[in-house]
Amino acid sequence: MTTVELNMRKLEFIKDFLEEDDDEIVLMQIDFFRSLKEPFEKIPGLAYTDEERIASVKRGLEQHRQGLGASQEEVFAKYGL
């Protein structure tokens, strides 16, 4: 995305925001936008970087090759889903 394209999207966002009539939605958008800048607590075991995601997929594939894990049907039966 070019700088011009990004700036156009920003302007579109601002226009949509200013034209919003529902005050509750506006307040939710403000809260959400500000929350994006706050540090978040990492969930243990959840992959965040590309390297972590790739490693997680490789582990899953290896576990599948070893026959580890359960089918969707087995999980549904076990947990009553």
N, C-alpha and C positions, 0 to 999 in steps of 0.2 A: 504494500500500500504506500502510495506516495504521500508526501507531506500535504499536498493540496487535497488529496482524497481524504486524508485524516482530518484536516481542518474543516472540510465540507461535512463530514460525519459529525464532528463536534457541533457545528452550527445547526445541523438538523436536530441533534439531541437537545440543544438549548431551546430551539424553536418549539419542539414538541413539549418540553418541560414547561415553558412559559404559557403554552396554550392549554395545558391541562386544567380542567375546571374542578376536578375532585380534589379538595384539600387533603383528604386522607391519603390519596395516592401520592401527592406531592411530598407530604411528610415522610411517607415510606421510601420514596425515591431518594430523598435527602439522607435519611438514616442509612440506607443501603450504600449509597455512594461514599459516605464518610466511613462506613465500616470496612470498605475495601482497602482503606489506607491504614487501618489498625493491624498490628501484628496479631496473628492467630495462633492458637495452640495446636501443635501438630498432633495428629492421632497416631499413636504408636502402631507400627507395622504397615501404615499406609504409604504407598510410594508417591513421592512428590517430584523428584527430578526425573529427567528422561532416563538416566542411568538406572535409577531405582525401579522405574517401570519396566525397562527391558529385562533387568535381573529378575523381577517378579514373574514376567511372562516365561522366561527361560526355566525358572524353578517349576512353574506350573506345567510346562510341557514335559519336563523331566519326570515329574510326579505322575503325569498321565502315562508316559511310556512305561513307568514302573507298575502301573496298575493301581496306583493310589488314588484316593478320592471316591466319590459316589456319583451315580447318575442323578439326573433331575428327579426321576421317579422315586429313587431311594430316599432322597432328601425330603420330598413331599410326603412320602409314607412315614418316615421317621418323625417329622415335625407336624404332621397332620395338616398339611397345606393343600 
